[in-house]
Amino acid sequence: MAQNRTPRATQTAGRTSELDRLRSRAVWLYYAEGMKQSEIADVLGMTRVSIVRLLADARRRNEVRVTISSPLAEFAQAEMELRERYGIGEVILAPVHEEDADPTLTIAAIAGAYISSRVGDGMSVGVGWGRTLHSTLPFIEGRTVENLRVISLLGGISQARRFNPAEFAWQFAELFQGEGYLIPAPALVDSPETRHALLERCGLASIFEMADKLDLALLSTGGIAQLETSYRTGHLSEADRQSLIEHGAVGDVLYNFIDSNGNIIDHPVNNRAISAKLERLRNARERVLLSGGRDKYRVMRAAIKALSPTVLITDEFTARSLLSDPEE
């Protein structure tokens, strides 16, 4: 008996050591080398899903931690003015080195630290989608949270690889070892009748009902100045985009297309979306709106009116635009 135990123990230790080595390599290639998950999968001879799991496991083990310690005091005045002007409880601004730069990562870094401090036991967290939200994942400190529910607030995007709503919700839940509730349907269907059938006959309505009692909603915005093909290809055509603009749309929150005053526009696309409606999102105890960039200013202003966020996280140049807006 004893002779058989040693080889088994050695084999188990060997498997553990190999897994640790693969996890370390995946972490280094992703965070230090900036490689995509699919590229890492090719290098290590693994599937992309396995790489996602290795990275999530590394964050749970606190092997990866990204922190920002600077108080960014120079933004204090602008943050105070935004709070007072738009009636927002808390505003956090991210620095950007120049106006034309992409602020996604700086917003995501600050948002990740904030989210890490807000998620707690017994919470229901509703999550949106998009590049900014997806980019927060490396900056969120994963840990075990008891009785956490993570609810995806939008259906899936078939051709969205990195920024799919379902994948973001799943990875977010994995960080905290919570329960994920995903929407097994497209974000945009072919008709209002199909939408009604999916909601009422396929049980999807019960998932969206969870959005009525959210402790925390994490939301982003989508501009409409140009189609963001990284995740909208196959759902919104150029004709749809032009038609939405003609009807007054400045962008969307979870495929709820809104005008400059934050009102849902009367357009067929809004009746085909499998997503949580804005009136439900306004019920969330804490509503965090995180987004920014030159193409997002108008939809950001509209989303603030539509959602009445309790927390706004954006970049310094978007903040300046919001403060200099003559319409406010």
C-alpha positions in Angstrom: 0.0 0.0 0.0 2.7 2.4 1.0 4.6 1.7 -2.2 1.6 2.9 -4.3 1.1 6.2 -2.4 4.4 7.8 -3.2 4.0 7.7 -7.0 0.4 9.1 -6.7 1.6 11.9 -4.5 4.4 12.6 -6.9 2.0 12.7 -9.9 -0.4 15.0 -8.1 2.5 17.4 -7.1 3.7 17.3 -10.7 0.3 18.2 -12.1 0.0 21.1 -9.6 3.5 22.3 -10.4 2.7 22.3 -14.1 -0.6 24.1 -13.6 1.2 26.8 -11.5 3.8 27.2 -14.2 1.1 27.6 -16.9 -0.8 30.0 -14.8 2.3 32.1 -14.2 3.2 32.1 -17.9 -0.3 33.1 -18.8 -0.3 36.0 -16.3 3.0 37.3 -17.5 2.1 37.1 -21.2 -1.3 38.8 -20.6 -0.3 41.6 -18.2 3.4 42.2 -18.9 3.6 41.4 -22.6 0.1 42.7 -23.4 -0.8 39.6 -25.5 -4.4 38.7 -26.3 -6.0 35.7 -24.7 -6.2 33.9 -28.1 -2.5 34.6 -28.7 -1.6 33.2 -25.3 -3.6 30.1 -26.1 -1.6 29.5 -29.2 1.7 30.0 -27.4 0.8 27.6 -24.5 -1.0 25.1 -26.7 -4.3 25.5 -24.8 -7.8 26.7 -25.5 -8.8 30.3 -25.0 -11.3 29.2 -22.3 -8.5 27.6 -20.4 -6.5 30.8 -20.5 -9.5 32.8 -19.2 -9.8 30.3 -16.3 -6.1 30.5 -15.5 -6.2 34.3 -15.4 -9.3 34.3 -13.3 -7.7 31.8 -10.9 -4.6 34.0 -10.7 -6.8 37.0 -9.7 -8.6 34.9 -7.1 -5.3 33.9 -5.6 -4.2 37.5 -5.5 -1.3 36.7 -7.7 -2.2 39.7 -9.8 -2.9 43.0 -8.2 -3.0 46.4 -9.9 -3.4 49.4 -7.6 -3.6 53.2 -8.0 -2.5 55.1 -4.9 -2.5 58.7 -6.2 -5.4 60.8 -4.9 -5.4 62.9 -8.1 -6.1 66.0 -6.1 -5.9 68.2 -9.1 -9.3 66.9 -10.2 -11.1 67.7 -6.9 -12.5 70.9 -8.2 -13.9 69.4 -11.4 -15.3 66.5 -9.5 -17.1 68.8 -7.1 -18.5 70.9 -9.9 -19.8 67.8 -11.7 -21.5 66.6 -8.5 -23.3 69.9 -8.0 -24.2 70.5 -11.6 -25.6 67.0 -12.4 -26.7 65.9 -8.9 -24.4 63.0 -8.7 -23.3 61.6 -5.4 -19.7 60.7 -6.3 -17.6 61.6 -9.3 -14.2 60.1 -10.0 -12.0 61.4 -12.8 -9.2 59.6 -14.6 -6.2 61.4 -16.0 -5.5 61.3 -19.7 -2.2 62.6 -21.3 -3.9 64.3 -24.2 -7.4 65.0 -25.4 -7.3 62.7 -28.4 -6.0 59.7 -26.4 -8.2 56.7 -25.7 -9.1 56.9 -22.0 -10.5 53.4 -21.7 -7.7 51.9 -19.7 -7.3 54.8 -17.3 -11.1 54.8 -16.6 -11.0 51.0 -16.2 -8.1 51.1 -13.8 -9.9 53.6 -11.5 -13.2 51.8 -11.9 -11.7 48.5 -11.0 -10.4 49.8 -7.7 -13.8 51.3 -6.9 -15.7 48.1 -7.8 -13.3 46.1 -5.7 -14.2 48.2 -2.7 -18.0 48.0 -3.3 -18.8 44.3 -3.9 -19.8 42.5 -0.7 -21.6 39.5 0.7 -25.2 39.0 -0.2 -25.3 41.6 -3.0 -27.0 41.5 -6.3 -24.9 43.1 -9.0 -26.2 43.9 -12.5 -23.5 44.3 -15.2 -23.6 45.8 -18.6 -21.1 45.3 -21.3 -18.6 47.0 -23.6 -14.8 47.7 -23.9 -14.6 49.9 -20.8 -16.3 47.4 -18.5 -14.3 44.5 -19.9 -11.1 46.4 -19.4 -11.9 46.7 -15.6 -11.4 43.0 -15.1 -7.6 43.0 -14.6 -7.9 45.9 -12.1 -10.6 44.2 -9.9 -9.3 42.5 -6.8 -10.9 39.0 -6.8 -11.9 37.3 -3.6 -14.5 35.0 -2.2 -17.8 36.8 -1.6 -20.7 34.9 0.0 -24.1 34.8 -1.7 -23.2 37.1 -4.5 -25.5 37.2 -7.5 -24.2 38.7 -10.8 -26.9 39.4 -13.4 -26.2 40.1 -17.0 -28.4 42.9 -18.2 -28.2 42.2 -21.9 -28.4 39.3 -24.3 -25.5 38.0 -26.1 -23.6 39.4 -29.1 -22.7 36.5 -31.4 -19.7 38.1 -33.1 -18.3 39.9 -30.1 -15.4 37.9 -28.9 -13.8 40.0 -26.1 -16.7 42.2 -25.2 -19.6 39.8 -25.2 -22.0 40.6 -22.3 -22.2 37.0 -21.3 -18.5 36.6 -21.1 -18.0 39.7 -19.0 -20.7 38.7 -16.6 -19.2 35.2 -16.3 -15.7 36.5 -15.7 -16.9 39.1 -13.2 -18.8 36.4 -11.2 -15.7 34.1 -11.3 -13.6 36.8 -9.7 -15.8 36.8 -6.6 -16.9 33.1 -6.9 -20.5 34.3 -7.2 -23.5 32.9 -9.0 -23.9 34.2 -12.6 -27.3 34.7 -14.3 -26.9 35.1 -18.1 -29.3 35.8 -20.8 -29.3 32.9 -23.3 -30.6 34.9 -26.2 -29.3 37.5 -28.7 -29.2 41.1 -27.6 -31.2 42.1 -30.7 -33.8 39.9 -32.3 -35.7 40.1 -35.5 -39.0 41.4 -34.3 -40.9 42.6 -31.2 -43.0 39.4 -31.4 -39.8 37.3 -31.0 -38.7 39.4 -28.1 -42.1 39.0 -26.4 -42.0 35.2 -26.9 -38.4 34.9 -25.5 -39.3 37.0 -22.4 -42.6 35.4 -21.6 -42.3 31.8 -22.8 -38.7 31.0 -22.3 -38.2 32.3 -18.8 -36.0 35.3 -19.6 -38.4 37.7 -17.9 -37.5 36.2 -14.5 -33.9 37.1 -15.0 -34.7 40.7 -15.8 -37.0 40.9 -12.8 -33.8 40.5 -10.7 -32.8 43.9 -12.0 -35.6 45.4 -10.0 -33.7 44.9 -6.8 -30.0 45.5 -7.6 -27.6 46.6 -5.0 -25.1 47.7 -7.6 -25.5 48.3 -11.4 -22.3 48.7 -13.5 -23.2 50.5 -16.7 -21.5 52.0 -19.8 -22.6 53.9 -22.8 -22.3 53.3 -26.6 -21.9 56.2 -29.0 -23.5 56.4 -32.4 -21.2 58.6 -34.4 -19.8 55.5 -36.0 -20.6 51.8 -35.7 -18.3 50.1 -33.2 -17.9 47.0 -35.3 -15.9 45.1 -32.6 -19.2 44.1 -31.0 -22.1 45.4 -33.1 -21.4 43.7 -36.4 -24.3 41.5 -37.4 -26.8 43.3 -35.2 -27.0 47.0 -36.3 -26.6 47.8 -39.9 -25.5 51.2 -41.3 -29.1 51.7 -42.3 -30.2 51.1 -38.7 -27.5 53.6 -37.5 -28.6 56.3 -39.9 -32.3 55.8 -39.0 -31.6 56.0 -35.3 -29.7 59.3 -35.8 -32.6 60.6 -37.9 -34.9 59.8 -35.0 -32.7 61.8 -32.6 -30.6 59.0 -31.0 -27.2 60.1 -29.5 -26.2 56.6 -28.3 -27.4 53.8 -26.1 -27.3 52.2 -22.7 -27.7 48.4 -23.0 -29.3 48.9 -26.5 -31.8 51.3 -25.1 -31.3 54.1 -27.6 -31.8 57.6 -26.1 -32.0 61.2 -27.3 -30.1 64.1 -26.0 -32.5 64.5 -23.1 -32.1 60.9 -22.0 -35.5 59.8 -23.3 -36.0 56.5 -25.1 -36.6 57.2 -28.8 -39.5 55.8 -30.7 -37.7 53.4 -33.0 -38.2 49.7 -33.9 -34.7 48.8 -32.7 -35.7 49.6 -29.1 -38.6 47.2 -29.4 -36.3 44.3 -30.5 -33.7 44.5 -27.8 -33.3 41.8 -25.1 -32.1 44.0 -22.3 -33.0 45.6 -19.0 -35.0 48.8 -19.4 -33.9 52.0 -18.0 -36.7 52.4 -15.6 -35.6 49.1 -14.0 -32.0 50.2 -13.8 -33.0 53.4 -12.0 -34.2 51.2 -9.1 -30.7 50.0 -8.3 -29.5 51.2 -5.0 -26.1 52.2 -6.5 -25.8 53.1 -10.2 -22.2 53.4 -11.5 -21.8 54.9 -14.9 -18.3 54.5 -16.4 -17.4 55.7 -19.8 -15.6 58.4 -21.6 -13.9 59.6 -24.8 -14.4 62.3 -27.4 -17.2 60.3 -29.1 -19.0 59.6 -25.9 -19.7 63.2 -24.6 -23.2 63.6 -25.9 -24.4 60.1 -24.9 -22.7 60.5 -21.5 -24.7 63.6 -20.9 -27.9 61.9 -22.0 -27.2 58.8 -19.9 -26.7 61.0 -16.8 -30.2 62.4 -17.4 -31.7 58.9 -18.1 -30.1 57.0 -15.2 -29.4 59.6 -12.5 -26.2 57.7 -11.6 -25.1 57.8 -8.0 -21.4 57.4 -9.2 -19.8 58.7 -12.3 -16.3 57.5 -13.5 -15.0 59.2 -16.6 -11.9 61.0 -17.9 -10.8 64.5 -17.4 -11.6 65.7 -20.9 -15.1 64.3 -21.0 -15.6 66.0 -17.6 -14.5 69.3 -19.1 -17.0 68.9 -21.9 -19.8 68.1 -19.5 -19.0 71.2 -17.5 -18.8 73.5 -20.5 -22.0 72.3 -22.0 -24.2 75.3 -22.8 -27.3 73.2 -22.8 -27.0 72.5 -19.1 
